[in-house]
């Protein structure tokens, strides 16, 4: 199944917010994903989307793994050990759980598809003027509704930047 990336440029962040609110109320628009892109006066591109990096996966996986390892050792009865045994057992359980969770989290995020491909967003963002925010939407059947959507966005000072980019939606994981 394929859909199209549509970029709508706005004169300000406030106009972008109002435009996005309007899009979400339109019944003929099916938004699959959305991202906000802005180009700073220096030319730097800022992207706000739902992308997770492998480092974020490591942090989340390590934290969850350490907690699970710690609770697992407690459940096995480590607190009944004499002396400093419980402290050593709990520390070892948290350490091993954290390491396993860290690797698992990084691998899971590396292979799962979250958000837009950075190359697509960068290519679209290169068309923006400095200090101009834009909304990038992945819309099913954007070609048929582009003119109507462009008309709706003109009330907020927004306009669709042509041409749209066709992307092929992949399943939840991507293979090598």
SELOFI-825598 format. One line per 5 residues: number of its first residue (from 1); their letters; for each residue y, x, z of C-alpha. Coordinates in steps of 0.05 Angstrom, whole numbers, plus 5000, padded with zeros to 4 digits. Layout:
# residues N
NUM> A> Y,X,Z | ...
END
This chain:
# residues 176
1> XXXXX> 5000,5000,5000 | 5069,5027,4984 | 5138,5012,5010 | 5206,5041,4998 | 5256,5080,5039
6> XXXXX> 5325,5050,5036 | 5386,5085,5064 | 5446,5044,5082 | 5509,5083,5098 | 5561,5055,5146
11> XXXXX> 5633,5075,5163 | 5620,5079,5238 | 5566,5075,5291 | 5591,5007,5313 | 5584,4980,5243
16> XXXXX> 5514,5009,5238 | 5494,4974,5302 | 5520,4907,5278 | 5487,4917,5211 | 5420,4933,5242
21> XXXXX> 5425,4872,5287 | 5437,4830,5224 | 5378,4861,5187 | 5331,4845,5244 | 5351,4772,5240
26> XXXXX> 5339,4766,5166 | 5272,4732,5152 | 5263,4761,5082 | 5265,4833,5106 | 5202,4865,5135
31> XXXXX> 5222,4931,5167 | 5163,4976,5179 | 5201,5035,5208 | 5273,5052,5222 | 5313,5115,5237
36> XXXXX> 5386,5130,5248 | 5414,5191,5213 | 5483,5221,5221 | 5515,5281,5190 | 5562,5320,5236
41> XXXXX> 5628,5349,5212 | 5593,5417,5211 | 5541,5390,5162 | 5485,5388,5214 | 5438,5329,5207
46> XXXXX> 5420,5289,5269 | 5359,5243,5265 | 5340,5191,5316 | 5271,5162,5304 | 5204,5153,5338
51> XXXXX> 5175,5220,5319 | 5134,5258,5371 | 5129,5334,5366 | 5066,5374,5385 | 5105,5403,5444
56> XXXXX> 5118,5333,5471 | 5044,5318,5462 | 5026,5381,5502 | 5073,5360,5558 | 5047,5289,5562
61> XXXXX> 4974,5309,5555 | 4980,5364,5607 | 5013,5319,5657 | 4963,5263,5648 | 4904,5313,5648
66> XXXXX> 4928,5346,5712 | 4935,5278,5747 | 4866,5256,5723 | 4834,5322,5743 | 4866,5318,5812
71> XXXXX> 4844,5246,5823 | 4774,5262,5797 | 4765,5318,5847 | 4789,5273,5903 | 4739,5220,5882
76> XXXXX> 4683,5271,5883 | 4696,5283,5957 | 4736,5348,5956 | 4775,5326,6017 | 4711,5331,6059
81> XXXXX> 4706,5406,6048 | 4720,5450,6109 | 4782,5496,6116 | 4824,5509,6054 | 4769,5483,6009
86> XXXXX> 4804,5418,5992 | 4867,5454,5971 | 4829,5503,5926 | 4787,5447,5896 | 4848,5402,5883
91> XXXXX> 4887,5460,5852 | 4829,5479,5807 | 4818,5407,5786 | 4891,5397,5769 | 4893,5463,5731
96> XXXXX> 4832,5450,5689 | 4852,5378,5676 | 4922,5400,5656 | 4896,5453,5607 | 4847,5405,5575
101> XXXXX> 4899,5350,5571 | 4950,5397,5542 | 4905,5417,5484 | 4882,5346,5473 | 4954,5320,5472
106> XXXXX> 4977,5373,5423 | 4919,5360,5376 | 4927,5285,5379 | 5001,5286,5363 | 4990,5337,5307
111> XXXXX> 4942,5291,5271 | 4973,5224,5287 | 5029,5198,5242 | 5092,5179,5280 | 5157,5162,5246
116> XXXXX> 5182,5186,5179 | 5164,5251,5146 | 5221,5299,5160 | 5226,5321,5087 | 5240,5249,5065
121> XXXXX> 5294,5239,5117 | 5327,5307,5102 | 5328,5291,5028 | 5362,5224,5041 | 5410,5253,5092
126> XXXXX> 5434,5305,5042 | 5468,5247,5005 | 5512,5229,5066 | 5583,5250,5075 | 5603,5288,5138
131> XXXXX> 5615,5243,5199 | 5578,5186,5166 | 5521,5150,5201 | 5466,5116,5162 | 5405,5074,5174
136> XXXXX> 5340,5092,5140 | 5291,5035,5134 | 5220,5032,5107 | 5218,4963,5076 | 5161,4928,5041
141> XXXXX> 5184,4905,4972 | 5254,4934,4978 | 5265,4933,4903 | 5265,4857,4901 | 5313,4848,4960
146> XXXXX> 5359,4908,4950 | 5416,4869,4918 | 5414,4814,4971 | 5409,4865,5027 | 5467,4905,4999
151> XXXXX> 5509,4841,4997 | 5492,4827,5071 | 5511,4898,5092 | 5579,4895,5057 | 5603,4850,5113
156> XXXXX> 5595,4909,5160 | 5622,4962,5112 | 5552,4986,5094 | 5524,5000,5026 | 5456,5021,5001
161> XXXXX> 5454,5091,4974 | 5412,5094,4911 | 5359,5109,4890 | 5307,5085,4939 | 5248,5130,4952
166> XXXXX> 5177,5103,4946 | 5130,5124,5001 | 5056,5111,5006 | 5036,5086,5075 | 4978,5124,5104
171> XXXXX> 4929,5101,5157 | 4944,5119,5230 | 4917,5190,5221 | 4928,5240,5166 | 4875,5286,5140
176> X> 4881,5357,5116
END
